[in-house]
Amino acid sequence: MPSADTRHCSVYICSLLHFRFSWCGPCKVISPVLRKLTGDPSLKTGSGRSVDLVTVDIEKHTELAQQYRVSSLPTVIAFRDGLPVDHFIGALGVDAIKKFLQRL
């Protein structure tokens, strides 16, 4: 799994931090969708950048969840140039996630 330290983000990649619990039902729904979309090399953000996925189990990384004020799951935070730029909460469908990525 890639590091949850987002300072490594390049100007060519947007990173998605996916906060989840292993027992969370909506997290189990959205996880394979995010993996499939971010694993597609042809998928780009609206700014033409590739997308990298970092999954964070908040049972193991409580401090990171607190740092980003995660209060509901699943939470996905998008980073561009190492900074958080947008987020969504809940198990969105494929089309909604693609629209989210187009805003980045």
CORZI-V830697 format. One record per backbone hydrogen bond with DSSP energy under -0.5 kcal/mol. CO is the residue of the C=O (numbers start at 1). NH is the residue of the N-H. If there is no record, write none. Layout:
CO:NH, CO:NH
This chain:
4:6, 5:8, 6:9, 10:13, 10:81, 12:50, 13:81, 14:52, 15:17, 15:79, 16:18, 16:54, 17:19, 17:77, 18:56, 19:74, 19:75, 20:58, 21:24, 24:28, 25:29, 26:30, 27:31, 28:32, 29:33, 30:34, 31:35, 32:36, 33:37, 34:38, 35:39, 37:40, 39:41, 40:43, 45:48, 49:45, 50:14, 52:16, 54:18, 55:57, 56:20, 56:58, 57:60, 57:61, 61:65, 62:66, 63:67, 64:68, 65:70, 66:69, 69:71, 74:90, 75:19, 76:88, 77:17, 78:85, 78:86, 79:15, 80:83, 83:80, 86:78, 88:76, 90:92, 93:97, 94:98, 95:99, 96:100, 97:101, 98:102, 99:103, 100:103, 101:46, 101:104
